[in-house]
């Protein structure tokens, strides 16, 4: 299911927001599920910054909770959403923002030709996660240093490998923050707003002002 917040005026970009989940699970994702609800305020931050500049926001609610290898239900859901958005907004640049499992999903489906960049928040990127889908894309990763659910070391390893194929990569370390993004919400909200403005072509992420050799361990 897709929830849509419209842009003001002509649509210049669409941001698809993807929520987290679990490694396994066939339970239906409800509108009151915590993983889904966690992304609602983030989607609104993106809308607040981007809507005046033509950014439309779509929030995905997956059919089931789990990643469920080899079926990869959330990947299939995200691809369905991208196909629908392409049909409704042909030629409009697409941007992906996901948390936890949603971050992994965003990185997996980034090969879509209309996708320009990915914002992966506390992403689940186990060792061996393929980087080929982000070839030629912009990748922004942010991870709390105290995350015990998904491993910051694994997102660092992913970012390091992705540098070989992506257009550019930055990885932000959110100091003293855990997985749920609750201790320092201002940091995540600011990053979401910057991502929206970057999508709209209004202003680049602050992180791009940092030297490339310092972009994988950028502390905030």
Backbone as CSV, one residue per row, in Angstrom:
resi,resn,N_x,N_y,N_z,CA_x,CA_y,CA_z,C_x,C_y,C_z
1,UNK,0.838,-1.195,0.000,0.000,0.000,0.000,0.875,1.248,0.000
2,UNK,0.478,2.235,-0.776,1.224,3.486,-0.854,0.390,4.643,-0.312
3,UNK,0.981,5.383,0.601,0.375,6.615,1.076,1.085,7.767,0.379
4,UNK,0.332,8.727,-0.098,0.905,9.793,-0.915,0.675,11.158,-0.296
5,UNK,1.753,11.952,-0.269,1.665,13.369,0.070,2.092,14.153,-1.176
6,UNK,1.238,14.991,-1.659,1.479,15.686,-2.923,2.443,16.864,-2.758
7,UNK,3.130,17.150,-3.834,3.974,18.341,-3.901,3.102,19.563,-4.168
8,UNK,3.680,20.715,-3.950,3.006,21.958,-4.320,3.465,22.332,-5.729
9,UNK,2.537,22.349,-6.633,2.906,22.670,-8.003,3.405,21.440,-8.737
10,UNK,4.079,21.645,-9.871,4.569,20.534,-10.687,5.526,19.638,-9.907
11,UNK,5.422,18.339,-10.140,6.268,17.362,-9.446,7.627,17.278,-10.133
12,UNK,8.668,17.580,-9.368,10.038,17.544,-9.892,10.785,16.299,-9.446
13,UNK,10.318,15.667,-8.365,10.965,14.468,-7.836,9.971,13.738,-6.945
14,UNK,10.167,12.425,-6.809,9.361,11.615,-5.895,10.300,10.883,-4.956
15,UNK,10.012,10.959,-3.660,10.770,10.212,-2.659,9.901,9.069,-2.161
16,UNK,10.379,7.849,-2.307,9.701,6.663,-1.799,10.338,6.287,-0.468
17,UNK,9.519,6.231,0.583,9.988,5.948,1.939,9.633,4.511,2.295
18,UNK,10.618,3.761,2.805,10.475,2.332,3.071,10.753,2.034,4.539
19,UNK,9.869,1.291,5.179,10.011,1.026,6.616,10.772,-0.266,6.884
20,UNK,11.087,-0.466,8.156,11.815,-1.647,8.579,10.921,-2.843,8.813
21,UNK,11.528,-3.920,9.328,10.778,-5.142,9.557,11.607,-6.141,10.333
22,UNK,11.651,-7.368,9.836,12.363,-8.446,10.524,12.954,-9.386,9.483
23,UNK,13.885,-10.215,9.929,14.504,-11.158,9.003,13.468,-12.138,8.448
24,UNK,12.578,-12.598,9.333,11.532,-13.527,8.916,10.200,-13.105,9.526
25,UNK,9.131,-13.397,8.851,7.808,-13.110,9.391,6.791,-12.862,8.298
26,UNK,5.656,-13.547,8.412,4.590,-13.401,7.429,3.385,-12.665,8.007
27,UNK,3.570,-12.072,9.190,2.488,-11.273,9.767,2.219,-10.057,8.899
28,UNK,0.944,-9.735,8.732,0.560,-8.570,7.940,1.020,-7.293,8.648
29,UNK,1.552,-6.351,7.881,1.972,-5.059,8.439,0.731,-4.180,8.584
30,UNK,0.459,-3.784,9.808,-0.708,-2.956,10.088,-0.325,-1.474,10.100
31,UNK,-1.288,-0.582,9.884,-0.980,0.856,9.901,-0.454,1.342,11.237
32,UNK,-0.717,0.590,12.308,-0.245,0.984,13.638,1.048,0.253,14.033
33,UNK,1.627,-0.506,13.124,2.890,-1.171,13.425,4.004,-0.169,13.650
34,UNK,4.859,-0.433,14.643,5.883,0.537,15.038,6.873,0.838,13.908
35,UNK,7.289,-0.195,13.188,8.260,0.032,12.109,7.695,0.975,11.053
36,UNK,6.414,0.790,10.745,5.762,1.665,9.772,5.561,3.066,10.346
37,UNK,5.036,3.142,11.563,4.766,4.443,12.183,6.036,5.273,12.349
38,UNK,7.171,4.593,12.560,8.436,5.310,12.731,8.763,6.165,11.513
39,UNK,8.291,5.743,10.344,8.643,6.457,9.123,7.683,7.593,8.785
40,UNK,6.540,7.641,9.447,5.575,8.700,9.142,6.144,10.090,9.429
41,UNK,6.701,10.354,10.635,7.261,11.692,10.867,8.451,12.000,9.966
42,UNK,9.225,10.971,9.612,10.357,11.203,8.712,9.853,11.588,7.325
43,UNK,8.811,10.890,6.867,8.219,11.235,5.571,7.692,12.666,5.588
44,UNK,7.113,13.063,6.715,6.587,14.426,6.826,7.713,15.457,6.822
45,UNK,8.855,15.110,7.391,10.005,16.019,7.337,10.463,16.218,5.897
46,UNK,10.501,15.124,5.142,10.875,15.211,3.732,9.874,16.076,2.982
47,UNK,8.593,15.866,3.276,7.546,16.653,2.626,7.651,18.130,2.994
48,UNK,7.863,18.392,4.266,7.943,19.783,4.732,9.023,20.561,3.993
49,UNK,10.168,19.910,3.802,11.265,20.590,3.117,11.093,20.587,1.607
50,UNK,10.575,19.477,1.075,10.588,19.303,-0.365,9.339,19.734,-1.113
51,UNK,8.171,19.667,-0.470,6.916,19.963,-1.187,6.902,21.329,-1.848
52,UNK,7.417,22.385,-1.187,7.420,23.689,-1.857,8.274,23.728,-3.121
53,UNK,9.156,22.728,-3.261,10.061,22.686,-4.419,9.700,21.557,-5.375
54,UNK,8.488,21.015,-5.242,8.035,20.017,-6.196,8.324,18.574,-5.832
55,UNK,8.628,18.295,-4.556,8.913,16.921,-4.139,7.635,16.260,-3.614
56,UNK,7.259,15.156,-4.232,6.140,14.338,-3.779,6.701,13.193,-2.937
57,UNK,5.970,12.804,-1.892,6.441,11.755,-0.992,5.457,10.599,-0.995
58,UNK,5.997,9.392,-1.145,5.192,8.172,-1.078,5.736,7.303,0.058
59,UNK,4.872,6.858,0.945,5.254,5.986,2.055,4.685,4.595,1.801
60,UNK,5.588,3.621,1.713,5.206,2.245,1.434,4.839,1.517,2.722
61,UNK,3.747,0.731,2.677,3.442,-0.216,3.755,3.475,-1.608,3.152
62,UNK,4.451,-2.400,3.587,4.659,-3.725,3.021,3.492,-4.661,3.335
63,UNK,3.379,-5.710,2.549,2.339,-6.712,2.791,2.610,-7.499,4.059
64,UNK,3.858,-7.935,4.244,4.214,-8.734,5.414,5.466,-8.157,6.063
65,UNK,5.743,-8.595,7.281,6.778,-7.980,8.108,8.197,-8.395,7.725
66,UNK,8.363,-9.623,7.223,9.702,-10.168,7.081,10.369,-9.951,5.731
67,UNK,11.708,-10.072,5.755,12.532,-10.108,4.547,12.277,-11.419,3.811
68,UNK,12.305,-12.528,4.574,11.874,-13.841,4.093,12.652,-14.326,2.876
69,UNK,13.946,-14.452,3.047,14.787,-15.034,2.005,14.335,-16.485,1.754
70,UNK,14.157,-16.917,0.525,14.520,-16.276,-0.744,13.381,-15.493,-1.398
71,UNK,12.231,-15.374,-0.734,11.101,-14.702,-1.379,11.266,-13.188,-1.456
72,UNK,11.944,-12.605,-0.457,12.229,-11.168,-0.445,10.956,-10.344,-0.692
73,UNK,9.968,-10.578,0.159,8.679,-9.897,-0.016,8.794,-8.370,-0.069
74,UNK,9.582,-7.727,0.817,9.627,-6.261,0.752,10.316,-5.732,-0.497
75,UNK,11.220,-6.507,-1.059,11.861,-6.104,-2.319,10.821,-6.114,-3.438
76,UNK,10.014,-7.162,-3.470,8.943,-7.231,-4.470,7.952,-6.087,-4.287
77,UNK,7.634,-5.761,-3.023,6.714,-4.659,-2.760,7.286,-3.332,-3.253
78,UNK,8.572,-3.114,-2.982,9.203,-1.861,-3.401,9.246,-1.756,-4.923
79,UNK,9.500,-2.863,-5.586,9.528,-2.833,-7.053,8.140,-2.561,-7.623
80,UNK,7.112,-3.105,-6.970,5.741,-2.789,-7.375,5.483,-1.295,-7.234
81,UNK,5.924,-0.728,-6.087,5.719,0.699,-5.847,6.441,1.541,-6.893
82,UNK,7.677,1.164,-7.229,8.437,1.913,-8.225,7.758,1.847,-9.594
83,UNK,7.241,0.671,-9.932,6.545,0.527,-11.216,5.309,1.425,-11.261
84,UNK,4.589,1.471,-10.153,3.398,2.314,-10.099,3.758,3.791,-10.192
85,UNK,4.812,4.193,-9.477,5.221,5.594,-9.511,5.692,5.981,-10.909
86,UNK,6.454,5.098,-11.547,6.912,5.377,-12.920,5.731,5.575,-13.861
87,UNK,4.694,4.755,-13.682,3.520,4.871,-14.548,2.794,6.197,-14.321
88,UNK,2.769,6.653,-13.068,2.064,7.885,-12.744,2.918,9.128,-12.960
89,UNK,4.231,8.962,-12.811,5.165,10.092,-12.939,6.286,9.726,-13.908
90,UNK,5.953,9.498,-15.166,6.984,9.070,-16.117,8.089,10.109,-16.269
91,UNK,9.317,9.620,-16.188,10.468,10.487,-16.373,10.864,11.316,-15.180
92,UNK,10.084,11.266,-14.099,10.404,12.064,-12.907,11.468,11.338,-12.091
93,UNK,12.537,12.001,-11.655,13.569,11.343,-10.841,12.998,10.789,-9.537
94,UNK,13.463,9.591,-9.167,13.016,8.929,-7.952,14.151,8.848,-6.942
95,UNK,13.797,9.000,-5.683,14.745,8.944,-4.578,14.178,8.001,-3.524
96,UNK,15.048,7.220,-2.902,14.617,6.207,-1.943,15.169,6.520,-0.565
97,UNK,14.312,6.398,0.451,14.735,6.583,1.836,14.178,5.433,2.660
98,UNK,15.053,4.689,3.339,14.590,3.541,4.097,15.327,3.384,5.403
99,UNK,14.643,2.806,6.386,15.226,2.556,7.704,15.343,1.056,7.937
100,UNK,16.473,0.626,8.467,16.692,-0.758,8.869,16.517,-1.691,7.672
101,UNK,15.571,-2.634,7.732,15.318,-3.492,6.574,14.937,-2.664,5.363
102,UNK,14.213,-1.548,5.594,13.858,-0.663,4.492,15.072,-0.052,3.824
103,UNK,16.133,0.174,4.596,17.379,0.641,4.008,17.993,-0.397,3.093
104,UNK,17.935,-1.650,3.534,18.440,-2.734,2.683,17.615,-2.851,1.413
105,UNK,16.300,-2.745,1.553,15.427,-2.803,0.388,15.762,-1.680,-0.591
106,UNK,15.927,-0.466,-0.062,16.243,0.676,-0.921,17.533,0.442,-1.700
107,UNK,18.533,-0.099,-1.032,19.804,-0.371,-1.702,19.652,-1.470,-2.746
108,UNK,18.780,-2.438,-2.498,18.565,-3.549,-3.434,17.851,-3.104,-4.711
109,UNK,16.901,-2.173,-4.581,16.095,-1.805,-5.756,16.608,-0.539,-6.438
110,UNK,17.760,-0.043,-6.002,18.289,1.218,-6.530,18.654,1.155,-7.999
111,UNK,18.749,-0.052,-8.551,19.122,-0.178,-9.964,18.031,0.316,-10.905
112,UNK,16.833,0.558,-10.391,15.766,1.108,-11.226,16.293,2.339,-11.967
113,UNK,16.049,2.425,-13.274,16.665,3.504,-14.061,16.251,4.914,-13.663
114,UNK,15.076,5.081,-13.018,14.674,6.427,-12.613,15.195,6.821,-11.244
115,UNK,15.762,5.855,-10.494,16.293,6.152,-9.158,17.622,6.882,-9.276
116,UNK,17.725,7.993,-8.554,18.952,8.786,-8.557,19.807,8.550,-7.323
117,UNK,19.170,8.459,-6.143,19.963,8.303,-4.925,19.169,7.591,-3.846
118,UNK,19.915,7.121,-2.834,19.348,6.337,-1.740,19.809,6.930,-0.414
119,UNK,18.871,7.068,0.509,19.173,7.423,1.889,18.854,6.202,2.740
120,UNK,19.881,5.553,3.286,19.713,4.339,4.078,20.029,4.657,5.539
121,UNK,19.016,4.587,6.395,19.149,4.932,7.811,19.252,3.657,8.631
122,UNK,20.348,3.526,9.378,20.586,2.314,10.177,20.314,1.063,9.357
123,UNK,20.880,0.962,8.174,20.484,-0.121,7.270,20.995,-1.483,7.723
124,UNK,20.222,-2.480,7.377,20.619,-3.870,7.583,21.381,-4.307,6.333
125,UNK,22.695,-4.330,6.457,23.551,-4.668,5.320,24.500,-5.784,5.736
126,UNK,24.011,-7.008,5.819,24.871,-8.115,6.236,26.041,-8.299,5.281
127,UNK,27.091,-8.937,5.787,28.264,-9.179,4.957,27.857,-9.942,3.704
128,UNK,28.353,-9.487,2.575,28.003,-10.099,1.305,26.838,-9.439,0.592
129,UNK,26.210,-8.443,1.236,25.121,-7.720,0.573,25.643,-7.113,-0.732
130,UNK,24.999,-7.395,-1.866,25.533,-6.929,-3.154,25.478,-5.410,-3.295
131,UNK,26.530,-4.859,-3.871,26.585,-3.418,-4.108,26.257,-3.060,-5.560
132,UNK,26.143,-4.056,-6.417,25.892,-3.780,-7.830,24.634,-2.945,-8.082
133,UNK,23.547,-3.090,-7.286,22.357,-2.277,-7.559,22.569,-0.771,-7.430
134,UNK,23.603,-0.334,-6.706,23.825,1.118,-6.548,24.842,1.647,-7.549
135,UNK,25.143,0.861,-8.564,26.084,1.317,-9.586,25.600,2.622,-10.223
136,UNK,26.449,3.622,-10.189,26.124,4.912,-10.785,25.181,5.769,-9.971
137,UNK,24.828,5.343,-8.752,23.884,6.084,-7.916,24.619,6.833,-6.808
138,UNK,23.891,7.760,-6.190,24.376,8.432,-4.994,23.848,7.683,-3.777
139,UNK,24.724,7.388,-2.818,24.353,6.606,-1.643,24.703,7.390,-0.382
140,UNK,23.702,7.580,0.460,23.879,8.244,1.745,23.467,7.257,2.834
141,UNK,24.395,6.920,3.717,24.128,6.002,4.821,24.331,6.755,6.128
142,UNK,23.414,6.563,7.064,23.564,7.130,8.408,23.298,6.025,9.419
143,UNK,24.185,5.904,10.413,24.074,4.786,11.356,24.448,5.262,12.754
144,UNK,23.611,4.940,13.738,23.918,5.256,15.124,25.062,4.413,15.641
145,UNK,25.961,5.031,16.377,27.144,4.304,16.864,26.798,3.282,17.934
146,UNK,25.614,3.407,18.560,25.201,2.464,19.598,24.107,1.514,19.122
147,UNK,23.991,1.362,17.840,22.978,0.472,17.274,23.345,-0.979,17.587
148,UNK,22.416,-1.714,18.208,22.642,-3.123,18.535,21.742,-4.041,17.712
149,UNK,20.930,-3.467,16.844,20.031,-4.265,16.010,20.656,-4.516,14.639
150,UNK,21.088,-3.456,13.986,21.887,-3.593,12.767,23.281,-3.073,13.087
151,UNK,24.266,-3.617,12.457,25.653,-3.379,12.860,26.300,-2.243,12.074
152,UNK,26.764,-1.210,12.785,27.467,-0.120,12.092,28.687,-0.613,11.311
153,UNK,29.378,-1.612,11.839,30.554,-2.127,11.138,30.179,-2.704,9.778
154,UNK,28.988,-3.276,9.683,28.565,-3.859,8.411,28.142,-2.794,7.410
155,UNK,27.549,-1.712,7.896,27.225,-0.632,6.948,28.499,0.061,6.477
156,UNK,29.512,0.110,7.346,30.805,0.659,6.909,31.408,-0.216,5.817
157,UNK,31.386,-1.534,6.024,31.938,-2.456,5.026,31.172,-2.331,3.709
158,UNK,29.858,-2.189,3.800,29.060,-2.018,2.583,29.452,-0.727,1.874
159,UNK,29.533,0.376,2.613,29.876,1.670,2.016,31.254,1.620,1.364
160,UNK,32.169,0.939,2.013,33.524,0.833,1.477,33.522,0.104,0.142
161,UNK,32.743,-0.965,0.048,32.659,-1.713,-1.213,31.873,-0.939,-2.271
162,UNK,30.844,-0.216,-1.821,30.007,0.519,-2.767,30.758,1.648,-3.454
163,UNK,31.815,2.134,-2.830,32.601,3.214,-3.442,33.132,2.834,-4.816
164,UNK,33.312,1.540,-5.037,33.882,1.085,-6.311,32.891,1.186,-7.463
165,UNK,31.577,1.256,-7.147,30.586,1.239,-8.219,29.651,2.454,-8.208
166,UNK,29.398,3.013,-7.037,28.461,4.130,-6.932,29.080,5.414,-7.468
167,UNK,28.220,6.358,-7.839,28.720,7.663,-8.256,29.438,8.350,-7.103
168,UNK,28.830,8.288,-5.920,29.453,8.816,-4.714,28.753,8.223,-3.499
169,UNK,29.499,8.122,-2.405,29.000,7.504,-1.175,29.426,8.352,0.010
170,UNK,28.496,8.531,0.942,28.859,9.130,2.220,28.186,8.304,3.310
171,UNK,28.892,8.137,4.421,28.344,7.387,5.566,28.528,8.227,6.822
172,UNK,27.405,8.552,7.443,27.383,9.437,8.601,27.234,8.608,9.866
173,UNK,28.076,8.874,10.860,27.990,8.185,12.140,27.269,9.101,13.129
174,UNK,26.079,8.688,13.549,25.294,9.470,14.498,25.720,9.052,15.903
175,UNK,26.453,9.907,16.557,27.065,9.554,17.826,26.011,9.364,18.915
176,UNK,26.250,8.343,19.755,25.400,8.061,20.926,23.944,7.814,20.546
177,UNK,23.724,7.211,19.397,22.364,6.926,18.933,22.184,5.432,18.713
178,UNK,20.977,4.943,19.023,20.647,3.552,18.805,19.890,3.333,17.514
179,UNK,19.217,2.178,17.437,18.589,1.775,16.185,17.293,2.524,15.888
180,UNK,16.539,2.852,16.934,15.195,3.397,16.735,15.171,4.887,16.402
181,UNK,16.317,5.529,16.382,16.436,6.949,16.015,15.675,7.860,16.988
182,UNK,15.640,7.478,18.266,14.845,8.212,19.246,15.656,9.184,20.094
183,UNK,16.939,8.944,20.255,17.739,9.770,21.158,18.116,11.115,20.553
184,UNK,18.337,11.137,19.255,18.746,12.374,18.586,17.883,12.604,17.335
185,UNK,16.591,12.762,17.531,15.698,12.897,16.370,16.027,14.081,15.482
186,UNK,16.568,15.138,16.076,16.901,16.313,15.280,17.905,16.016,14.186
187,UNK,18.848,15.113,14.463,19.859,14.752,13.464,19.203,14.052,12.283
188,UNK,18.340,13.070,12.572,17.682,12.311,11.501,16.740,13.208,10.708
189,UNK,16.021,14.067,11.408,15.085,14.960,10.722,15.817,15.944,9.812
190,UNK,16.928,16.468,10.298,17.709,17.391,9.476,18.248,16.689,8.235
191,UNK,18.707,15.458,8.405,19.222,14.694,7.267,18.110,14.431,6.253
192,UNK,16.916,14.107,6.749,15.782,13.880,5.850,15.443,15.140,5.062
193,UNK,15.465,16.279,5.746,15.156,17.537,5.051,16.235,17.866,4.018
194,UNK,17.488,17.653,4.360,18.572,17.905,3.401,18.443,16.981,2.197
195,UNK,18.054,15.735,2.462,17.881,14.776,1.373,16.787,15.249,0.421
196,UNK,15.705,15.790,0.984,14.614,16.308,0.165,15.059,17.480,-0.696
197,UNK,15.814,18.392,-0.114,16.291,19.550,-0.873,17.292,19.143,-1.945
198,UNK,18.079,18.109,-1.636,19.001,17.568,-2.632,18.208,16.952,-3.783
199,UNK,17.122,16.221,-3.440,16.275,15.607,-4.466,15.651,16.662,-5.369
200,UNK,15.286,17.782,-4.772,14.647,18.856,-5.540,15.646,19.684,-6.333
201,UNK,16.920,19.445,-6.107,17.933,20.231,-6.790,18.099,21.622,-6.215
202,UNK,17.632,21.821,-4.985,17.705,23.139,-4.351,19.056,23.360,-3.690
203,UNK,19.517,22.353,-2.933,20.781,22.478,-2.207,21.353,21.086,-1.964
204,UNK,22.650,20.898,-2.138,23.251,19.584,-1.901,23.356,19.282,-0.407
205,UNK,23.465,18.014,-0.085,23.712,17.614,1.293,24.983,18.267,1.823
206,UNK,24.931,18.676,3.065,26.118,19.257,3.700,27.298,18.294,3.648
207,UNK,27.000,17.004,3.731,28.061,15.993,3.770,28.954,16.021,2.542
208,UNK,28.447,16.507,1.418,29.268,16.504,0.204,30.369,17.548,0.254
209,UNK,30.340,18.428,1.232,31.422,19.404,1.364,32.660,18.790,2.014
210,UNK,32.510,17.582,2.558,33.620,16.893,3.226,34.502,16.204,2.186
211,UNK,35.783,16.179,2.433,36.711,15.516,1.511,36.326,14.058,1.310
212,UNK,36.446,13.525,0.088,36.046,12.141,-0.187,36.695,11.114,0.723
213,UNK,37.937,11.335,1.137,38.617,10.353,1.973,38.128,10.365,3.420
214,UNK,37.231,11.284,3.752,36.688,11.358,5.108,35.190,11.037,5.154
215,UNK,34.630,10.591,4.070,33.177,10.473,3.964,32.584,9.170,4.502
216,UNK,33.404,8.207,4.908,32.830,6.956,5.390,32.674,6.923,6.904
217,UNK,33.319,7.853,7.596,33.187,7.936,9.054,32.982,9.405,9.440
218,UNK,31.883,9.952,8.951,31.599,11.366,9.185,30.754,11.489,10.448
219,UNK,31.321,11.977,11.552,30.577,12.005,12.822,29.669,13.236,12.929
220,UNK,28.493,13.011,13.503,27.592,14.131,13.821,27.014,13.915,15.222
